[in-house]
Amino acid sequence: MRQWLSCAVALGLGAVPLPPLIGQARQPTTPPLILVKAGRLIDGRADAPLVGGGILIDGDRIKAVGPLAQVQAQARGVRLIDLSQMTVLPGFIDAHTHLLLQGDPTAQSYNEQLLYESTPYRAILAARNARIALEHGFTAIRDLETEGAMYADVDVKRAVERGEIPGPRIFASTRAMAPTGMYPIVSDNWELELPHGVQPVDGVEGARLAVRQQVAHGADWIKFYADRRYYFTPDSVLHSWVNFTDDEARAIVDEAHRLGRKVAAHAIGSDGIAAALRAGVNTIEHGDGMTDSLLDVLVARGVYWVPTVTVSVYVAGPRGGPWGPMVAHQRQAFAHGLKKGVKIVLGTDVGGFPWTELNEAKEFGYYVQYGMTPMQAIKSGTSLAAELLGEPGLGVVAPGTYADLVAVAGDPLKDITELERVRFVMKAGVTYLTQ
Ligand SMILES: [Zn+2]
């Protein structure tokens, strides 16, 4: 009930406990000026919060930010949103999600979704997931492939943009890529043509064609799987089998960059990470097998690391094998990366765990456990994530940026888990959740 109510309020319909009509959803009524009173304001950029802040919002953008009295002086006849008992932050950004997936701790749970659920059914669940993300305070996500659901992420994005369904800003990567036979579903039964979790891509020309096809169908980002089959050697180095030849991987990156798209590489073992870096990717996903020398390359080239700790912990038990030791290895590498100044951006891999089971904001807590200060963790899921996306209008509360705000009751600098209990969410000046 809370969910429908919040949406109805967002659309200016009052407390009607029914979903809004589609026609009305297309035209949310946003008053021209809003003044938000913020008890404590963490703006995503400053190292300390501002106590007693004011935020003036004009349409979908922030017009002014500062001490309340100062901002109030410019605000006549405004609508007031009183968050003076709360901490206000920029909307969160999750740099690694899967809207079209409902958890895949085991191969069986993955295969069942691809074999027994239609893409339309999966897209309906994705629409629900988009709402969950928004109500957990995530006003932007980078969705890193549909796992066999083709270009349905672009459809969900379109529906959000048109106001048909509530959801975060979506940066979509569509199908992702791996060479033939190197990504599920692969079966011993050669008589069956089974669904592919990614677009199978072979050869340099095939790589360029796949990038062009994905961009043509709406990909904002290009993703490829750099490796698979992870194993430790006795020296505690996490290795992997590399998927693409260097020529193929370079062709993917080169073509993507040529078309103005950045590239994310799934890379877990040290061999996969090294291969992805040789190819010139922009972000390393998971990166459990980071070594000191690989971390140095990330720093030197300004490559972002998106560790997705929540999913690592979630799948370690059900998957067994190296997956448990991989969590411990990643924790150590995370500490080294922090010391070296690697740009670590918050990403959860939600969809790898069910959207309905864990709140993505749990990831902030892991980063604090792993050595970040609460403020560093907040920046990794706001301003630094916006930098990864190349979106200066997101991730900070500042004049000219989008009015994407969340509020929590307590002080997340004292207890980071406050971020898992969001009380207020605004996207583009429209309130979607208020408690
Ligand atoms: Zn993922």
Residues whose N, C-alpha, C, O or C-beta is under 5 A from the ligand:
A	BS01	ZN	L144 D349
